[in-house]
Amino acid sequence: MMDIHQILQKLPHRYPILLVDRVLELEKNKRIKAIKNVSINEPYFTGHFPHRPVMPGVLMLEALAQAAAILAFETLGMVPDANTVYYFAGIDGARFKRPVEPGDQLTLDVTLERMKAGVFKFKARALVGEDVAVEADLTCTMRSIA
């Protein structure tokens, strides 16, 4: 378990782009299960779409990548500093299965498939209840910007 205060220590992201509210389960080297509470107060809903608010798919993928970053940092036993950036290197096989709307709780389920030379490959999916909202294979990497 990890609450928002612990998440803020692990991720450099802040409002409005911090997309992980709580970590429910974390097994180093294996998987993470986290949640994103989707609120009508999110800034993107004013324009996406005013008549039918839907969470943008790219933000669902970003939420999964942030959960993956927490798993990577925990696996490596490190806390990112101001000189460390965690980037997307690839998104493969992304499939959007259902819209995510205000009031939904997105469960972020990410499994570490491979880690080599600072490159991480994950199987990721986000669910609302039992329904898969999005699934994708994510490749991420850490870089020093100093």
N, C-alpha and C positions, 0 to 999 in steps of 0.2 A: 504494500500500500504506500502511496505517496500522495500527499495533499498538495494544494495549489502553492503553498509556501515552499515546499520542497521542489516542486516543478520549476518555480521561478529561479531556484538556485541551479537547476540543471540545464535550462534552455535560455538562450539569449533573447528570445522573442518576447514582445510585450504587446499590449493592446494597440491596435485592433487585430493583430495577426497571431497572438498566442491562441492556439486551438486545442489545447489539452487541459482539461479541468481537474482530472484526478486519475491516478494510476491504481487500478484494482489488483493487478497481479503483475509480477515481474520475475522472470527466471533468467538470470544472466546466461549469455551464450545461446539462449533459446527463444523466448517469446515475451511479449508484453500485452497486457489487456488494459486499455485506458478508456476514458469517456470524454466526450465533448457534449456539453449541454447546449442545444441550439435554441437561442432566444430571439424573439421578434426584435429585440433591441440591437441586434448585430447591424453594423452600419451598412453592409452590402444589401440588406433586404429593401432599403428604400428605392433601389434601382433594379433589383433582380428578384422578382418583378413586382412593381407596385400593386398590380391586381391579383397576383398569385405568388407570394414570396416563396422562393426555392433557394436552398443553399447551393452556391456554385460548385460544380464538380471539381474544379481545380483546388478549391478550399478543402474539400473532403480529402483529396490526395495530399494536400499540405498537412492536414491534421494527422494523417497516417505517417507522413515523413517525420513529423515532430515526435510522435510516439516512438518511431524507429530510432530517432536520435537519442532519446532517453535510454532506450535499450542499448544502443551502441556505447554511450558514455558509461553506463553502469557496467557493461561487459568489460570495458577497458579499465574500469576503476578510475575514471577521470572526471573532472568538472571542467567544462569549456571555459577558456579565459577570453579576454578581449582580442587575442590574436588567433583564435581558432574559429573557423567557420565550417558549418556542416551543410553541404550542397546536395541537391539532386544531381545525379549523373545520368539517370535514365528512368523512364516510366514505360513499362511494357505491358501489353495485354490489358489495359484499363477498360473495364466494363462497368457501366452505370446501370443498375438494375431497378432502382426506385428513387423517386425524388425525396429529398430531406427537407422538411418544413419546420417552421418555428414550433417549439414544443416537443420536438423529437429529441431523443437522447441517442447520440451516435456512439456505438461501442467500437473502439479501434482495436483490432486484433492483428498483431504483427508478429511474424516468425522470422528469425534470422536463419537464412539458408546457407550463407557463406560469408567469410570475412578474410580478406587477403590484401596485404599491402595498403591498408587504409581505405579499401573499397568494400562496401557492405552490400549484400544482396538480400532482399527481404520478400517474403510473400505477405501481402497485406490485404485486409478486407475490413470494411466498416459496415456495421449492421444497425438497423433500427429494430429492436426486439429480436425476433428470429430471422427477419428478412435482411438479406444482403443488399446494401445500398450501392456499394462500389467494391471492386476487387482489382488488384493490380500487382505486378512484380515491380518492386522499387530497387533502384541502385543508387546508393548515396556514398559520398566521400567526405572526408575531413581534410581541410587544408589550413596551413598556417599562413596568415596574412602579414606577419611581421616583416 
